[in-house]
């Protein structure tokens, strides 16, 4: 079979299999919500600094996750800062990933996913890691960018603050892991 005929056959079959794109479940917006100011209980533990390269790593395009807006901070010496990360036990390399929070996950898993724009494909959120941030570490604190998980599920921008740590395996100490357990409420 010559290449022209094969190409024609592929294009013909592909044309017959056209499926219209479904509408997104959440409107795309580039307007960030919330702010990058530290929570009041952490203002004495960080200093704001400039690091455009680090900030650029944390920022994401609409519907791609990451941060919508951010500010680079450096932790001060002798600062005790505990961070939390829900992660995927089937991927041990995700234990010390880039995305962390100042608050321990609580409440409904679906609400946590929406607040932090965590698609179900990215993680079942079945493990929790708590660690202490090393003094002198640069992080980006910001609010979440929208994420499109599938044609049926999108998360809008969020005011929930996230902490981006580029090299978490070197930036965190005294880590402890916890298992998720079933807990159902009516």
N, C-alpha and C positions, 0 to 999 in steps of 0.2 A: 504494500500500500504506500503510495507516495505521500510525502509530507503535506502537500496542499490538501489532499483528500482527507487525511487524518485531522488536520486543523479545522477544516470545514465541518467534519463530523462532530468534533468536540464543541465547537461554537454552536452548532445546531441543537445538540442535546442540552447544553447549558442554557440556551435561550428558552427552551421549553420548560426548564426547571425554575424559572424566575419566581421568587417569592417576595412580595412587598415587605418592606421594613416596618415592623410594628412601632407604634409611638412609644416614647420613653415614659416611664412611670413618674418621673419627677422632672420638672422643667430645668433646663440648663441655665445657670446664672453665673456671671463672673463677679458678682458683688459678694465680697466677704462679709461675714457677720462675726460679732464678738470682737475681742481685741488681743493684742500680744503682751499686754501688761501682766506681770507676774501676780499670782495670788498673794494677798497681803502677808500671809504667814511665810512667804519665801523671798520677800523683797530684800531682806538683809543677807541672803545667802548667795546672791548672784550680782554681777555687774554687767550692764549692757555693753556690747562691743560691736565692732564692725568686722564682718567677714563675708563678703559678697559671694564668694565661691561656695561656702558652706550653706548660706541661705538659698542659693540657687539649687543645690542638691535636694533641699527639703520641699521647695515649692513644686506644685503639680499643676498641670493643665486641667481645665474643666473636664469632669467625668473620668479623670484618670487617678484620683486619689492624691495623696500627699497633702501639703499645706496650701491653703488659699492665701494666707499671709503669715509672716513670721518675723521674729526678732532674735538675733544671736545674743546669747548670754554666756558668761563664763562663771562657773561656780567658784566661790571664794574659798580660801584656805580655812580649814577646820569647820567647813559647813557639812552638816549631816543632812543629806537629801535622799529620801527614799523614793524610788520610782517603781512603777508597776507595769507589767506587760502580760496580756493574755496572748497565748501562742498555740501552735499546732504541734501536738505530740508526735504526729506521724512524720514530721520533718524536724529532727533534733537540731539542725542548723538554724532554725527559726527562734530558738530559745533566747538568744541575745541579739535579736534583730534591731532595726533602726528606730522603731516606733514605740514610745513609752507614754505613760500618763503620770500625773502627780497624785491622782486618787485611785484607790483600789476599786476594781470593777465591782459593782453592786447592782441589784435590781434585775430587770429582765434582760436576757441575752440579746433579744431583738432591739431593745432600746440602746444597749451598748454598741451594737453593730452600727446603728443609725448615727449615734453621736460621734463615733470615731470612723465612720465610713469604711467598715470592714466587710467586704463581700464574703459570702459563704464559701466561695471557691478558694479564697486566700487562706482561710483558717477556720477550723471548727471551734476555736477558742476553748479547748479542753484542758489547758494547763495555764497556770499563773506563775509568773516569776516576780519576785521582789528583790531589789538590789539597792545598794548605796552608790551614789554617784561620787567618783573620785574628785577631790579638790582640783581646781584648775582646768576642768573639762569644759570645752565649748559645746553648747547645744543650741538648737533652734526651738523656740517656743512659739506656737502659732495655732491658728484655728484651721479646721479641716476643709479641704477642697471636695467638691462633689465627686462621686464615683459611680460609674455605670457597671453594674455587676452582670447584667444580661439584658435582653430586650424586655424583660418583665420586671426588673428590679434596678432602680437607681437610688442613690442617696444624695440629697441636696447638700450644699455647704452647711457647715455646722459651727456653732460657737464654742463647742467643747475644745479645750486646749489639749494639744498633743505636744510631746517632746521628741524631737528628732535627734538621735545620737549616731554620728557617722561610723564610729568604731566601738560599738558597745562592749565587745569582748575585752577591750583594754580600758574602757572608761568606767566600768562598773566592778564593784567588789561586794563581798558578803552576800552573794545571791542565794536565794532559797526557792525551791520549786514546790508547787502545790497542784494536786489533781482536781479537776472539775468533777462534780457528782450531780446526779439527777436530783432535782428538787422541783416539785410541781405545786402550783397554787391555782385554786379555782377562781 
